[in-house]
Amino acid sequence: MSQQRTPTIVQCPTCQADVVWGDVSPYRPFCSKRCQLIDLGEWAAEEKAIPGAPDMSDSDGWSEDNA
């Protein structure tokens, strides 16, 4: 008498498509490699960031002139 569990469904952070959270979705939480790469590109282009104060600024003495 085994009871099957209903798979967890999440939304793709990029396109909002439903994604089964399990082995059938190798790119989870994304629905596809394309959505995964779009998200990576947004981070690389600094369109996304973790909120908070920056660790270093130009006033810390780190500039191109000191290199």
N, CA, C and O atoms as a printed pandas DataFrame, in Angstrom:
     atom_number atom_name residue_name chain_id  residue_number  x_coord  y_coord  z_coord
0              1         N          MET        A               1    0.822   -1.175    0.000
1              2        CA          MET        A               1    0.000    0.000    0.000
2              3         C          MET        A               1    0.876    1.252    0.000
3              4         O          MET        A               1    0.901    2.006    0.973
4              5         N          SER        A               2    1.583    1.458   -1.091
5              6        CA          SER        A               2    2.442    2.633   -1.183
6              7         C          SER        A               2    1.652    3.800   -1.762
7              8         O          SER        A               2    0.832    3.645   -2.666
8              9         N          GLN        A               3    1.926    4.936   -1.220
9             10        CA          GLN        A               3    1.224    6.135   -1.656
10            11         C          GLN        A               3    2.187    6.980   -2.491
11            12         O          GLN        A               3    3.262    7.351   -2.020
12            13         N          GLN        A               4    1.797    7.282   -3.731
13            14        CA          GLN        A               4    2.655    8.089   -4.581
14            15         C          GLN        A               4    2.542    9.552   -4.180
15            16         O          GLN        A               4    1.462   10.061   -3.882
16            17         N          ARG        A               5    3.692   10.205   -4.185
17            18        CA          ARG        A               5    3.720   11.620   -3.852
18            19         C          ARG        A               5    3.485   12.447   -5.108
19            20         O          ARG        A               5    3.949   12.095   -6.192
20            21         N          THR        A               6    2.776   13.524   -4.953
21            22        CA          THR        A               6    2.569   14.455   -6.055
22            23         C          THR        A               6    3.869   15.226   -6.258
23            24         O          THR        A               6    4.420   15.778   -5.306
24            25         N          PRO        A               7    4.359   15.266   -7.497
25            26        CA          PRO        A               7    5.623   15.981   -7.716
26            27         C          PRO        A               7    5.477   17.477   -7.436
27            28         O          PRO        A               7    4.427   18.072   -7.681
28            29         N          THR        A               8    6.545   18.064   -6.921
29            30        CA          THR        A               8    6.558   19.495   -6.664
30            31         C          THR        A               8    6.731   20.231   -7.987
31            32         O          THR        A               8    7.591   19.884   -8.796
32            33         N          ILE        A               9    5.917   21.235   -8.194
33            34        CA          ILE        A               9    5.974   22.050   -9.405
34            35         C          ILE        A               9    6.441   23.450   -9.008
35            36         O          ILE        A               9    5.878   24.064   -8.101
36            37         N          VAL        A              10    7.468   23.948   -9.686
37            38        CA          VAL        A              10    7.955   25.309   -9.461
38            39         C          VAL        A              10    7.865   26.073  -10.776
39            40         O          VAL        A              10    7.688   25.474  -11.837
40            41         N          GLN        A              11    7.986   27.373  -10.705
41            42        CA          GLN        A              11    7.970   28.184  -11.921
42            43         C          GLN        A              11    9.397   28.539  -12.318
43            44         O          GLN        A              11   10.228   28.877  -11.475
44            45         N          CYS        A              12    9.662   28.457  -13.606
45            46        CA          CYS        A              12   10.957   28.856  -14.151
46            47         C          CYS        A              12   11.166   30.337  -13.828
47            48         O          CYS        A              12   10.298   31.156  -14.128
48            49         N          PRO        A              13   12.305   30.696  -13.220
49            50        CA          PRO        A              13   12.540   32.103  -12.882
50            51         C          PRO        A              13   12.626   33.024  -14.098
51            52         O          PRO        A              13   12.435   34.234  -13.969
52            53         N          THR        A              14   12.907   32.472  -15.263
53            54        CA          THR        A              14   13.066   33.293  -16.460
54            55         C          THR        A              14   11.755   33.488  -17.210
55            56         O          THR        A              14   11.390   34.620  -17.526
56            57         N          CYS        A              15   11.038   32.393  -17.502
57            58        CA          CYS        A              15    9.835   32.497  -18.346
58            59         C          CYS        A              15    8.542   32.139  -17.616
59            60         O          CYS        A              15    7.461   32.226  -18.199
60            61         N          GLN        A              16    8.640   31.744  -16.369
61            62        CA          GLN        A              16    7.486   31.412  -15.525
62            63         C          GLN        A              16    6.772   30.127  -15.924
63            64         O          GLN        A              16    5.662   29.882  -15.452
64            65         N          ALA        A              17    7.371   29.297  -16.779
65            66        CA          ALA        A              17    6.767   28.011  -17.141
66            67         C          ALA        A              17    6.826   27.064  -15.945
67            68         O          ALA        A              17    7.716   27.180  -15.102
68            69         N          ASP        A              18    5.884   26.134  -15.871
69            70        CA          ASP        A              18    5.887   25.139  -14.806
70            71         C          ASP        A              18    7.014   24.137  -15.029
71            72         O          ASP        A              18    7.234   23.674  -16.148
72            73         N          VAL        A              19    7.729   23.805  -13.945
73            74        CA          VAL        A              19    8.849   22.864  -13.997
74            75         C          VAL        A              19    8.659   21.843  -12.882
75            76         O          VAL        A              19    8.440   22.213  -11.728
76            77         N          VAL        A              20    8.742   20.559  -13.226
77            78        CA          VAL        A              20    8.670   19.503  -12.220
78            79         C          VAL        A              20   10.007   19.460  -11.497
79            80         O          VAL        A              20   11.056   19.370  -12.136
80            81         N          TRP        A              21    9.979   19.523  -10.163
81            82        CA          TRP        A              21   11.203   19.483   -9.375
82            83         C          TRP        A              21   11.588   18.022   -9.171
83            84         O          TRP        A              21   11.135   17.369   -8.231
84            85         N          GLY        A              22   12.431   17.525  -10.067
85            86        CA          GLY        A              22   12.857   16.136   -9.985
86            87         C          GLY        A              22   13.833   15.807  -11.094
87            88         O          GLY        A              22   14.257   16.682  -11.849
88            89         N          ASP        A              23   14.182   14.537  -11.185
89            90        CA          ASP        A              23   15.173   14.080  -12.154
90            91         C          ASP        A              23   14.746   14.299  -13.603
91            92         O          ASP        A              23   15.592   14.319  -14.496
92            93         N          VAL        A              24   13.465   14.462  -13.844
93            94        CA          VAL        A              24   12.984   14.671  -15.215
94            95         C          VAL        A              24   13.282   16.088  -15.718
95            96         O          VAL        A              24   13.117   16.376  -16.903
96            97         N          SER        A              25   13.719   16.966  -14.819
97            98        CA          SER        A              25   14.024   18.359  -15.181
98            99         C          SER        A              25   15.491   18.657  -14.858
99           100         O          SER        A              25   15.794   19.155  -13.774
100          101         N          PRO        A              26   16.401   18.357  -15.788
101          102        CA          PRO        A              26   17.831   18.504  -15.489
102          103         C          PRO        A              26   18.286   19.949  -15.288
103          104         O          PRO        A              26   19.355   20.173  -14.719
104          105         N          TYR        A              27   17.511   20.931  -15.735
105          106        CA          TYR        A              27   17.925   22.332  -15.604
106          107         C          TYR        A              27   17.211   23.054  -14.468
107          108         O          TYR        A              27   17.295   24.277  -14.361
108          109         N          ARG        A              28   16.506   22.303  -13.616
109          110        CA          ARG        A              28   15.724   22.928  -12.550
110          111         C          ARG        A              28   16.570   23.883  -11.729
111          112         O          ARG        A              28   17.722   23.555  -11.441
112          113         N          PRO        A              29   16.083   25.006  -11.347
113          114        CA          PRO        A              29   14.700   25.452  -11.408
114          115         C          PRO        A              29   14.284   26.014  -12.763
115          116         O          PRO        A              29   13.156   26.485  -12.911
116          117         N          PHE        A              30   15.169   25.975  -13.749
117          118        CA          PHE        A              30   14.836   26.494  -15.078
118          119         C          PHE        A              30   14.173   25.405  -15.902
119          120         O          PHE        A              30   14.359   24.215  -15.646
120          121         N          CYS        A              31   13.392   25.826  -16.900
121          122        CA          CYS        A              31   12.696   24.851  -17.740
122          123         C          CYS        A              31   13.592   24.333  -18.858
123          124         O          CYS        A              31   13.327   23.267  -19.413
124          125         N          SER        A              32   14.647   25.069  -19.199
125          126        CA          SER        A              32   15.499   24.683  -20.320
126          127         C          SER        A              32   16.888   25.285  -20.166
127          128         O          SER        A              32   17.110   26.175  -19.345
128          129         N          LYS        A              33   17.808   24.787  -20.965
129          130        CA          LYS        A              33   19.162   25.338  -20.998
130          131         C          LYS        A              33   19.115   26.806  -21.433
131          132         O          LYS        A              33   19.878   27.630  -20.930
132          133         N          ARG        A              34   18.220   27.126  -22.367
133          134        CA          ARG        A              34   18.082   28.499  -22.852
134          135         C          ARG        A              34   17.753   29.448  -21.703
135          136         O          ARG        A              34   18.396   30.487  -21.557
136          137         N          CYS        A              35   16.761   29.100  -20.888
137          138        CA          CYS        A              35   16.386   29.957  -19.762
138          139         C          CYS        A              35   17.520   30.050  -18.744
139          140         O          CYS        A              35   17.731   31.102  -18.141
140          141         N          GLN        A              36   18.241   28.960  -18.556
141          142        CA          GLN        A              36   19.377   28.957  -17.640
142          143         C          GLN        A              36   20.450   29.944  -18.126
143          144         O          GLN        A              36   21.010   30.694  -17.326
144          145         N          LEU        A              37   20.734   29.941  -19.427
145          146        CA          LEU        A              37   21.753   30.829  -19.988
146          147         C          LEU        A              37   21.303   32.290  -20.006
147          148         O          LEU        A              37   22.122   33.195  -19.844
148          149         N          ILE        A              38   20.017   32.520  -20.201
149          150        CA          ILE        A              38   19.492   33.891  -20.124
150          151         C          ILE        A              38   19.730   34.448  -18.728
151          152         O          ILE        A              38   20.171   35.588  -18.581
152          153         N          ASP        A              39   19.443   33.654  -17.704
153          154        CA          ASP        A              39   19.644   34.079  -16.323
154          155         C          ASP        A              39   21.126   34.343  -16.049
155          156         O          ASP        A              39   21.472   35.345  -15.423
156          157         N          LEU        A              40   21.994   33.455  -16.509
157          158        CA          LEU        A              40   23.431   33.638  -16.322
158          159         C          LEU        A              40   23.894   34.941  -16.980
159          160         O          LEU        A              40   24.688   35.685  -16.406
160          161         N          GLY        A              41   23.394   35.208  -18.181
161          162        CA          GLY        A              41   23.747   36.439  -18.877
162          163         C          GLY        A              41   23.314   37.684  -18.125
163          164         O          GLY        A              41   24.024   38.690  -18.126
164          165         N          GLU        A              42   22.152   37.626  -17.481
165          166        CA          GLU        A              42   21.676   38.768  -16.693
166          167         C          GLU        A              42   22.586   39.031  -15.500
167          168         O          GLU        A              42   22.846   40.186  -15.163
168          169         N          TRP        A              43   23.072   37.972  -14.860
169          170        CA          TRP        A              43   24.012   38.139  -13.749
170          171         C          TRP        A              43   25.341   38.686  -14.257
171          172         O          TRP        A              43   25.920   39.579  -13.638
172          173         N          ALA        A              44   25.832   38.154  -15.386
173          174        CA          ALA        A              44   27.120   38.587  -15.936
174          175         C          ALA        A              44   27.078   40.049  -16.382
175          176         O          ALA        A              44   28.073   40.764  -16.261
176          177         N          ALA        A              45   25.938   40.490  -16.892
177          178        CA          ALA        A              45   25.781   41.880  -17.327
178          179         C          ALA        A              45   25.431   42.802  -16.156
179          180         O          ALA        A              45   25.183   43.992  -16.347
180          181         N          GLU        A              46   25.415   42.249  -14.963
181          182        CA          GLU        A              46   25.085   42.972  -13.737
182          183         C          GLU        A              46   23.691   43.588  -13.775
183          184         O          GLU        A              46   23.442   44.627  -13.163
184          185         N          GLU        A              47   22.773   42.926  -14.512
185          186        CA          GLU        A              47   21.371   43.332  -14.489
186          187         C          GLU        A              47   20.702   42.815  -13.220
187          188         O          GLU        A              47   19.677   43.346  -12.789
188          189         N          LYS        A              48   21.283   41.785  -12.628
189          190        CA          LYS        A              48   20.816   41.240  -11.357
190          191         C          LYS        A              48   21.956   41.368  -10.358
191          192         O          LYS        A              48   23.128   41.290  -10.726
192          193         N          ALA        A              49   21.608   41.564   -9.101
193          194        CA          ALA        A              49   22.620   41.661   -8.055
194          195         C          ALA        A              49   21.984   41.313   -6.718
195          196         O          ALA        A              49   20.775   41.455   -6.538
196          197         N          ILE        A              50   22.798   40.864   -5.796
197          198        CA          ILE        A              50   22.343   40.602   -4.437
198          199         C          ILE        A              50   22.354   41.940   -3.708
199          200         O          ILE        A              50   23.381   42.620   -3.699
200          201         N          PRO        A              51   21.232   42.338   -3.094
201          202        CA          PRO        A              51   21.182   43.639   -2.446
202          203         C          PRO        A              51   22.150   43.729   -1.274
203          204         O          PRO        A              51   22.399   42.749   -0.573
204          205         N          GLY        A              52   22.675   44.902   -1.084
205          206        CA          GLY        A              52   23.578   45.145    0.028
206          207         C          GLY        A              52   24.609   46.188   -0.346
207          208         O          GLY        A              52   24.719   46.599   -1.502
208          209         N          ALA        A              53   25.351   46.601    0.642
209          210        CA          ALA        A              53   26.397   47.593    0.410
210          211         C          ALA        A              53   27.579   46.932   -0.292
211          212         O          ALA        A              53   27.918   45.789    0.017
212          213         N          PRO        A              54   28.209   47.632   -1.228
213          214        CA          PRO        A              54   29.379   47.060   -1.898
214          215         C          PRO        A              54   30.533   46.900   -0.915
215          216         O          PRO        A              54   30.671   47.685    0.023
216          217         N          ASP        A              55   31.351   45.894   -1.132
217          218        CA          ASP        A              55   32.497   45.645   -0.257
218          219         C          ASP        A              55   33.611   46.657   -0.479
219          220         O          ASP        A              55   34.283   47.072    0.466
220          221         N          MET        A              56   33.802   47.049   -1.729
221          222        CA          MET        A              56   34.887   47.973   -2.050
222          223         C          MET        A              56   34.346   49.116   -2.901
223          224         O          MET        A              56   33.397   48.944   -3.666
224          225         N          SER        A              57   34.950   50.258   -2.758
225          226        CA          SER        A              57   34.587   51.391   -3.606
226          227         C          SER        A              57   35.866   52.090   -4.050
227          228         O          SER        A              57   36.958   51.746   -3.600
228          229         N          ASP        A              58   35.726   53.055   -4.922
229          230        CA          ASP        A              58   36.900   53.792   -5.381
230          231         C          ASP        A              58   37.587   54.526   -4.240
231          232         O          ASP        A              58   38.792   54.769   -4.305
232          233         N          SER        A              59   36.859   54.880   -3.211
233          234        CA          SER        A              59   37.452   55.602   -2.088
234          235         C          SER        A              59   38.329   54.702   -1.219
235          236         O          SER        A              59   39.023   55.199   -0.332
236          237         N          ASP        A              60   38.315   53.396   -1.454
237          238        CA          ASP        A              60   39.155   52.474   -0.694
238          239         C          ASP        A              60   40.601   52.473   -1.183
239          240         O          ASP        A              60   41.432   51.741   -0.645
240          241         N          GLY        A              61   40.912   53.279   -2.192
241          242        CA          GLY        A              61   42.272   53.322   -2.692
242          243         C          GLY        A              61   42.536   52.345   -3.817
243          244         O          GLY        A              61   43.674   52.214   -4.269
244          245         N          TRP        A              62   41.512   51.662   -4.274
245          246        CA          TRP        A              62   41.672   50.726   -5.381
246          247         C          TRP        A              62   41.250   51.434   -6.649
247          248         O          TRP        A              62   40.059   51.624   -6.893
248          249         N          SER        A              63   42.192   51.813   -7.433
249          250        CA          SER        A              63   41.865   52.457   -8.700
250          251         C          SER        A              63   42.857   52.014   -9.755
251          252         O          SER        A              63   43.867   51.380   -9.451
252          253         N          GLU        A              64   42.564   52.349  -10.976
253          254        CA          GLU        A              64   43.437   51.988  -12.099
254          255         C          GLU        A              64   44.804   52.652  -11.939
255          256         O          GLU        A              64   45.811   52.097  -12.379
256          257         N          ASP        A              65   44.853   53.830  -11.317
257          258        CA          ASP        A              65   46.110   54.560  -11.173
258          259         C          ASP        A              65   47.085   53.869  -10.230
259          260         O          ASP        A              65   48.298   54.009  -10.387
260          261         N          ASN        A              66   46.572   53.123   -9.250
261          262        CA          ASN        A              66   47.425   52.466   -8.262
262          263         C          ASN        A              66   47.940   51.121   -8.724
263          264         O          ASN        A              66   48.723   50.488   -8.015
264          265         N          ALA        A              67   47.528   50.675   -9.875
265          266        CA          ALA        A              67   47.914   49.344  -10.349
266          267         C          ALA        A              67   49.341   49.303  -10.829
267          268         O          ALA        A              67   49.818   48.254  -11.260
